Amino acid sequence: ARVDGVVTYRDTLLEIDVDALHVQRPALTASGRLPLDLRLLPVDGRTLDVPVDFVMRADSFPLAIALGLAGGFEDVRGFVNGELTASGGTGSTTLGGGFRVVDGAATWAPVGVRYRNVAATLDVMQDRVFFVEASARAEEPSSRSGLARMDGGSARVTGRIDFAEPANPALDLRLVANNLLAANRRDVVLSASGDTWLRGTYRAPEVSATVTVNGGALYVDEIYRQYMVVGLDSPLLFDGVDTTLVSVRRVL
């Protein structure tokens, strides 16, 4: 609802004292000192050793704001609690603390699945290495004619993220799915179980998985309808495509 605070900068030192209010109470606070060099040209070759003393606290901070940075989530519920600290010097900053997600729920729009009972933990294991643990359940898909009733299933994520390079963190995460509703779209409803590993880095991820499809339904009429949607202004429609060949057989 409102953000109050003071931010000052002097002699390569940024001082912050900010409160973000939600429902007339502080939901996120940040205070302390951080080194920040805004000089256009280096004054000399020395590296400044500035003390670092910073703390950020979240108290019932809306999860919708945090997930808004990622995109793709709708109707987000839940809160974030916790504290992150930074102390030491410019060249030897130590991080501590962690965050918790409680009473979380959200719909992942690309697959049409709503997840509930979302709980997550992000703790500092060692300097710039965070331990990740999260779990969620998926809601049952809406009933359709000819589709057997299936449970939404559950998923659990464990592992760690290394922020030694903040712009390209290293990943080591494991996702275990148990009869999880993986898609609930107009064209496909799918439930699956298995293990998935996400390694590598943010810019060059490596994924390996063993997945079993437990059941679902494929609606060919919806796929066929999407296949029939073509751009009438596309030269390929007239120059290279024989529209008489378009059929459900081609789709299958």
N, C-alpha and C positions, 0 to 999 in steps of 0.2 A: 504493500500500500504506500509506503513512504521510505525514503532513504535519507538519513541524517548523518552528518559527519564532517570531519576536517581532514584535509590532505595537504601536507606541506612538503616542499622540496628545497633542500639547501645543502650545498657542498657534497654532492653525490649521495645524499641520504634522503630517502623517502619516508616520511612519517605518516601513519594512517591511523585514524580513529573513526570508524564507520559503523553505523547500526542500520540494518534493514528490518523494517517493521512489517509484520503480517498480523492482521486482526488486532491492531493496536498493541502488539507486544513484540519485543526484539526476537526475530527468528534467525538472524545471521549477524554476527559481529566480527569485526576484524580490527586489530590494533597492534601497533608495534613499529619497528624500524627495519627498513630493507635498503640495501645498497642499490643505487641506480645511477649509472653514468650517462648523463644526457649531453655531455660536452660534444660539440661538433668536431673538434680536433683534439688529439691527445696533447696534454700539457707536457708530459715527460714520459719516460719509459717505465715508470714505477707502477706496480699494481697496488691499489689501495686495499688495505686490510681494515674493513669497517665492521664493527660489531653488528650481528644480526640478532634481533629479538622480536619475534612476530608470533601472533596467535590468532587463529580463526575458529570461531565456535558456531555451531549450528544447533538450534533448539526448535524442533518442530518446523524446520524449513521445508516448504512445499516441494515434494518430489517432482511435480510438474515443471517447475522452473529448471531443475537440474537436467531432466530428460529433454527439455526443450532445446538444449544445445546439440543433442544428437539427431533429433528429427525422426519422423516416422511413427511416433507414439501419439495415441489419442486417449481422451478421457482418463487422464492419469490421476491416481489417488495415492495418498501416503505422505510420509515425512522423512526427513533426514536429520539425524542427531549425531553429535560428536564434536571433536576438537582436533585441530592440526596445529602443531607448533614447529617453529624453526628457530634455532639458536646456534651460537658459535660465531665464526668469522666469515669473511667473504669467501675465502678459499677452503673453509672446513665447516660448512653449514650442516647441522644435524637436524633431521626431521623426526617427529614423534607424533603419537596419537592415532586417530582413525575416525571413521564414520560408520553409522548404522542406518539402514533403511528399514522402517517399520510400517506395518499395515499398508504395504504397497499393492497397487493394482494398475494395470494399463492394457490397452489394446495395441498390438503391433500391426499397424495398418497394412503393410505389404502382404501379410499372410492371413489377415483377418482373424487372428486368434487373440482372445482376451486372457490375460494372466492375472491370477489373484494369489493371495497369501504370499506375496513377494517379501522376502527377507534377505538382506545382504549386509556383508561386513567388508570394510576396507581398512586394514590395519597396517601400520608401518612395521615391517619385519626388521629391517636394518636401513641404513641411510639410502633413501630413494628407492627402496624395494618394498612394494606393498603386497600383502597377502589378501587374496580375494576369496570370498565364500558367499554363495548366493543360492537360493532355492525358490521355486515357484510352482504353482499348479495352474493348469489350463482349464478353462470352463468347457463344459460339454458343448459340442456343436449343435446348432439348431436342427431339429428333426426334419428329415426329408423322406419322401416316399421311396421305399425300397432300400433305405440305408439303415443298417443295424445300429442300435444305440451303442455308443462308445463313451467310455470315461475320458475326461480331459487329460488325465495322466499328469506326470510331474517331471521336473528337471532340476539338476543340481550342478552348480559350477564351482570348481575349486582351482587354486593355482596362485600365480603371482605375476605382477607387472613391475618391470624394472625401469624407472625413470632416470637412469643415468644420462640418457639423451632425451630431454623432455619433449623435443619435437618428433622423436621416433623411438618410443619406448619398446623394450623387449617384452615379448609375451610368452607365457607358459601356462595355459589354461586348459582344463579338462571339463567337458560337458557330458554328463551322464543323463540320458533320457529314459524314462520308464513309461512306455505306452503313451507318449506325449502327443497331443494334438499339434501337428506341425503346420497344417494348413486348413483353413476353413473359408474357402473362397467359393464364388459362384461356379467355377469350373472344376474344382477339386477339393475334396475333404480327405485328409491323410493323417494317419496315426503311425508313429514309429518309435522304436527303442534302439539304444546303442550307445557307444562311446565316440566322442569327437574330441580331438586334440587341436588346439590352436597354439602354434609356436612361431618362431621367427620374430619379426618386428612389425610395427604398425604399417610401415610402408612396404614391407615384403613379407606378408604373413605366409605361414605354411600350415595347411590343414590336412589332417589325416583322420579317417573315421571308419568305423564298422557299424553299419546301420541295418536294422531289420524293419521292413514295412509290415506293420501288424494288420492293417486294414484301411479301408477308405472307399471312396467312390469318385469316378471320373465322369463328368457330364460333357459328353461329346457335343451336345447341341450348343453349349456355351463356348466351347473351343471353336466350333465351326462358325459361330456368329462373329467371334473376334477375327477369324481367318478371312471372313468375307468383307470386313471393314478395310477398304483400300482408299488411298488418296486419288480422287478423280483427276487431280491436276498433275499426277505423276506420269512422265513420258513412258515409263516402263509398262504402264497399263495398256498402252496401244502399240508400242514398238516391240515389246519382247514377251508379252504374256498372252497366251490363248485362254481367254476367260471361260471357254466352254469346258476346259479340263478341270475347273474347280469343282470338287465334290468331296463328300465325306470320305470316300476311299482315299483320296490324296491326303486328307488330314490324318487318317489312321496310319 
